[in-house]
Amino acid sequence: MSDDNTPDEMTETQPQAERSDATAQPDEQTDDTPTADRVRRGLDYLLLAGLALFALVAAVGFYTSTQGAIRTWVSPDFRPVVSAAFNLVVLLVVSAGLVRQVRRLG
């Protein structure tokens, strides 16, 4: 009878060992996956920061060029009014973007 129990016990332990081996492989893969996700996420943020920097440089260039166009095309009497109107539009657009982002994050 002990001979009958021994093979049964072996067959029962072998699938458990196989199960533990099967679960060990996905654990190793899940350890690698978060690292790859973190690297990918870091690269995404780095790309976002680079694009934001280029957008900031382009926005400053557009702003200064627009002010130059106002100085060139608008008569000196109306320059402060046109410049103030342009600055107000820029302020409203930036404020709307900030409010949208704060609501999105909150």
C-alpha positions, 0 to 999 in steps of 0.5 A: 500500500505504501507503494501505491501511495508513493506514486500517487503522491509523486503524480500529485506533487509533479503537477504542483511543481509544474504549476509553480514553474509555470507561475514563476515564468509569468512572475519573471515577465511581470517583473520585466514589464513594469520596468519596460513600462517605466522606461517607456513612460519616462521617454514619453515624459522626456519627449513631452518636455522637449516638445513643450520646450519647442512650443514655448520657444515658438510661442515666444517667437510668435508673440514678439513677431506679433508685437513687431507687426503691431509696431509696423502696421498700426499707427503710433496712436493705436499701438497701446490699444491693439497691443493690449487687445492682443495681450488680453486674447493671449491671456484668455487663451492661456487661462482657458488652457490652465483651467482645462488642465487643472480640471483634468488633473483634479 
